[in-house]
Amino acid sequence: MNLPHSSKAFPCRACQASVLVVVLWVCLGLVAVALYFANSMTYELRAADNRTSGLAADQAIEGAARYVGSFLQNYATNGMSMLPDSTAFPCENVAIGNCHFWIIGRHATDSSATDPAFGLVDEGAKFNLNYVNTNFLLYLPNMTYELAGAIQGWRGTNGVLPMNYASQGYYEKNLPFETVDELRLVYGADMSLLFGDDLNLNGVLDANEKDTTGTGQVSPGLFEYTTVYSREPNFLNVNGVLTNLVNINTASNPRLQRIFATVGISSSYLNSITASRPYAGLMAVAARCRQNGLSDSQVAALCTNITTATGAYIRGRINVNTASTTVLTALFEGLNNGDESTASADAQTLVSYREQNTNNLSSLAWVYDALGTGNSTLRRLERGDYITTQSYQFTADIAAVGPNGRGYRRVRFVFDISNGFPQVVYRQDLGGLGWALGDKVRRKLLADNLP
């Protein structure tokens, strides 16, 4: 039997279709919301991962600072004449847990390198802003007479030129510099003078840095050549016991004779060496000893136990074993009244000599050997207390990355061991200067952490 067809079925089917469409739209909306929140959570996860990696890198830097302190405690309580090499003191891509750190150093001679060197930086190889005078400052790269005078005026009350700091909203300090960064406040010190081409202060010319000289070589600013930390103790640390050095200018002959006997020098040399007193510095002592035929080891042993200075600390000397050619040239040019050719030649002579005689640099006698009797620079060095072969302050410019090469951090530490133990005297966050480890390290990190 055929049932009658109802026309009411058609509206119901239309309603059902409408409901289906609405449900599909609701489902699509829910899926879209789910995808949105899933994507948002992905970004949150990545941000959390980066944050965790950054925290891990922070802790890696703290561990690296302890690593540096431990090394200095064990090997440098009485200073270092040379910076340690990579075999004795690894500074590149050092693992600490699942993080890695680098200690950014300086190339000894290669100023055209595009990737940084790794190691400690010797603060004793720089001019001390609190003790250097304008005669030497004037011969640093890009230095002006006005800026050299302003530096001297900032730290004292008898500046070469009067400076109108009041127009800048502050006044000159008339006290010693506390940090090198204080140069930013000195009248006439702009960014190009302070940083040079090296905007991230890693010692090389990176791809994003302007080559102002057109030579392909980095042209550093004043930050590279100046310090406020260099000082030497006028005492020795012998197994934790501090012993004052003996002043050769004032000590009695019996006292000096005991020292000669202790270091293995015949007393027959005593009268000849003491006849030249007073000595202005250890360079004059080393030269006199050399003229008397004493060996490198004998001169080093003697100069380790004597001094020509008074006071607990000696400030402002430059470590001739580690100073750059630029610093040595400026020092010698100041001593030679602006004779650039002589200063440059003598500086290069010393750099070449120390590269070829790395095992004979324990005393200033090597400077006498390198320059030779009668050299004008040598004569002027003997008249003052300008150089040394020991350093007690070192910068550890530590950069670190966390797990999977993420979370880049960079902090600069300055360590001082002149009290007989390593002490952090300055800490500065340099992360804001950007990537400083060079392209080679960046490419290696990317390759090692590809999924």
Secondary structure as GFF3:
##gff-version 3
##sequence-region A 1 451
A	DSSP	alpha_helix	9	75	.	.	.	ID=ss1
A	DSSP	beta_strand	94	96	.	.	.	ID=ss2
A	DSSP	beta_strand	99	104	.	.	.	ID=ss3
A	DSSP	beta_strand	121	122	.	.	.	ID=ss4
A	DSSP	three_ten_helix	123	125	.	.	.	ID=ss5
A	DSSP	beta_strand	127	128	.	.	.	ID=ss6
A	DSSP	alpha_helix	134	137	.	.	.	ID=ss7
A	DSSP	alpha_helix	145	155	.	.	.	ID=ss8
A	DSSP	three_ten_helix	165	168	.	.	.	ID=ss9
A	DSSP	three_ten_helix	180	185	.	.	.	ID=ss10
A	DSSP	alpha_helix	191	195	.	.	.	ID=ss11
A	DSSP	three_ten_helix	222	224	.	.	.	ID=ss12
A	DSSP	beta_strand	226	227	.	.	.	ID=ss13
A	DSSP	beta_strand	231	233	.	.	.	ID=ss14
A	DSSP	beta_strand	235	238	.	.	.	ID=ss15
A	DSSP	beta_strand	241	244	.	.	.	ID=ss16
A	DSSP	beta_strand	246	247	.	.	.	ID=ss17
A	DSSP	alpha_helix	253	263	.	.	.	ID=ss18
A	DSSP	three_ten_helix	267	269	.	.	.	ID=ss19
A	DSSP	alpha_helix	270	274	.	.	.	ID=ss20
A	DSSP	alpha_helix	282	291	.	.	.	ID=ss21
A	DSSP	alpha_helix	296	305	.	.	.	ID=ss22
A	DSSP	beta_strand	306	307	.	.	.	ID=ss23
A	DSSP	beta_strand	313	315	.	.	.	ID=ss24
A	DSSP	beta_strand	318	319	.	.	.	ID=ss25
A	DSSP	alpha_helix	325	335	.	.	.	ID=ss26
A	DSSP	alpha_helix	340	356	.	.	.	ID=ss27
A	DSSP	alpha_helix	365	371	.	.	.	ID=ss28
A	DSSP	alpha_helix	376	382	.	.	.	ID=ss29
A	DSSP	beta_strand	387	388	.	.	.	ID=ss30
A	DSSP	beta_strand	393	401	.	.	.	ID=ss31
A	DSSP	three_ten_helix	403	405	.	.	.	ID=ss32
A	DSSP	beta_strand	409	416	.	.	.	ID=ss33
A	DSSP	beta_strand	423	429	.	.	.	ID=ss34
A	DSSP	three_ten_helix	431	433	.	.	.	ID=ss35
A	DSSP	alpha_helix	438	448	.	.	.	ID=ss36
###
